[in-house]
Amino acid sequence: MHKSRLGTVVIDCQTEQVDTAADFWSKALGWPSEPLSDSNDSNYRELETPLSEVKVLVQVVSHPSRVHIDIETNNIEAEVQRL
């Protein structure tokens, strides 16, 4: 049986200022922000959530601002079928 879980809450921000958006969400949620450690993509900032919490990313986008979730799975085909 495959396993899936909520991986990340992604806050999409329609802005060109990723640091300003990340600073807002950092203050709102009480977690510091930092660039992604494993990426050269400057469109993202990660909030330093406790290990017991879901990961939160702030992402610069061109579409209207919104929030989406990323689901992680060990079997994409099975998860697509389940959904």
N, C-alpha and C positions, 0 to 999 in steps of 0.2 A: 504494500500500500504506500502511495506517495504521501509526502508531507508538504504542507504549505503553511505560511505564516505571514502576518503583517510585518513587512520589512522596514518601510520608511514612510513617514508623512512628509510630503513635498509641498512647500508653500511656494506657488508660482507667483512671481511679482512682475507686473508689467512696468518695468523701469530700466534705466540704463545704469543705475547706481546700486549694484549688488551689496556694497558695504552699508549703505544707508538702510536698505531693506533689512539686511541681516541684523543691523544694530537695533532697529525697531523691534523685530521679533525676539531678539536676545533680551531686551529690556522687558517686553511683554510677558515672556515665559520664564525669565530669570535664569537663563543659561547663556554662557559666553558663546560667541561664534568664532569660527576659524575657517580658513580655506580648506578644501578637501586635501587630505594628506596624500592620497593616492591618485591625484589627478592634476593635470595642467590646465583644466577647464576653469576659466575665471568667472563663469556664469553661476557658480555654486558657492554657497557657504554652508558649513555644517554647524548645528548647534551642539554644544557639548552636553548631551543628555546623560543622566546617570545610567549605568549599565542595566538597571531594572526597567528603564523606559525605552519606548520605541525611538529609533533614530529620526531626527528632524533635519531636513535640508531646506534652504532658501535658494530658489532658482530664478534667474532672470529669464523672462519670456517676452515674446512679442504679442501674444494674445492677452485678453483680459485676465486680470489676477484671479486666482482660485487656488484651491487646495486639492491635491490628489494623493492617493495612497499607492505604494508599490508593494505587491505581493511577491514573496520569495517562495520558490518551490524546488523540489529536487526532481520533478518530472513535469515539464511544461505541457506535453501532450495530454497527460492524464488530468492536469489541472484545467486545461481548456475544455476538455470533455466534461468534467465535473461542473464547470460553470455554465 
